[in-house]
Every structure is written in structure tokens, then in C-alpha cells.
Amino acid sequence: MPVDLEKWIVRKKVFWSRIWEDLEIGYLDRDLLPLLIELNLRPYTYTLSSCSGRIILVDSVKPWARKGTNVIFKKHAPITHEELVRVTREPCAEALWLIVSGPIIHASTASLKEAGELLRVARRAGFKHSGVLSMHKVKGIIVEMLTGIKAIHIIKKGEEFITPVSELSKVVAVANELLEDAKEALKRLVNEVRSSRPERLDSFIIRDLQRKQHFSIF
């Protein structure tokens, strides 16, 4: 299915602008910025919602449930023992789960050839669980890039602690170690994308980066 390139380019410019709007209001996961720039420099790629890796705490019957799940805490950086203890003191309706997840990157490409190239780059960086999610004439070919980095640990069920409070410092240490693995995976992906730049880069993105002045593309 061919992508309508003209409409696709319009969408790319819109999503590029959103990156900087999100950065301005503090919504953007800043660790993602080097990768977002690299991917958008490719003429036939633009980025969608993504995450650099995070630690979250959810109140839910099951850690993968969507309905009835309440995200209590979220951080894209290492957590502290004090932060975890503070969350555990809050009332829990179902069960409190700590979840560490690796980077997840979503991008739209304007061709199957470009999608294939992104997947090859992602897998070289260790993002072995990557693939094509969907194809749309205007939205493009949506690629998901992700690693196998993920850990789930139950802290308490209702008000009963499954993990003793005295052991929470160990949980924090392991969670932060896994998050560091996630951040290293992201760096590998940035390096792989950078080393795989096409000969021709997106002139609109280059001009906009030059206008912003505080970013170098080389």
C-alpha cells in the first residue's frame, strides 16, 4: 500500500513541532531528544509517542490490566528508597506493583523500505522485539522498536506487604540497575541510527535545528 507522501510530510511537520512544544512545557522525556532528532533527520521517518525507559508503580489487580489501573508514580530516572517508601504508605485498593520497562520507540515511515531499514538498525542495537504495527495511506507505516527489558515486582496486596518494608532498598537497587540497562540500550540505538544516516537528510529538519541554534546535528 503506497503512502500519500504529500500528506505524510504534513504530518511529519506537525509531530516535529509537538516535540518542541512538549520540551517547552516539561512533558518530553528529555533522554529521548538525541534519538528523536536523529530519527527525524531521516527524510522518510518521523517519531511518535515514545519512552526512554521508566519505573512506575501501579495500583491494579494485575500489572498488565488497563481497566481499573491507577498509576501512582512514574519516573524516567532512578528512584530513591524514600520515594518508594512514601508510595507504599498510601492506601492501596488492589495490589501495588513496581514495573521497570525499557525504551519503546514509535516511528512512522513513508515506505516499507525505510521501515525495514529502521528495523535492521534497531535489531543491531539490541531492540530484538521490534516490528511493524500498522500501515496507513496517510499515517504511514508504523514501526515499534523495543527491547526485552522488563521487570514486574509486587510490593503489597491491599494493605498487606508482600515485600517487607525492610527489603525495599534491595528492590530499589535492582529497579535502578535495570533502568540503567534501559538507558544504555537507548544510547546504543542513538549510535546505530546516527551511523546509519542516509546520504540525504531532511532539509526542513536541518533548517529548523539551525534556527534553534543550541543543537548540532554532527
Summary of the structure (lengths in Angstrom):
residues: 218
radius of gyration: 19.5
end to end distance: 34.5
largest distance: 58.8
contacts: 651
relative contact order: 0.18
helix: 44%
strand: 24%
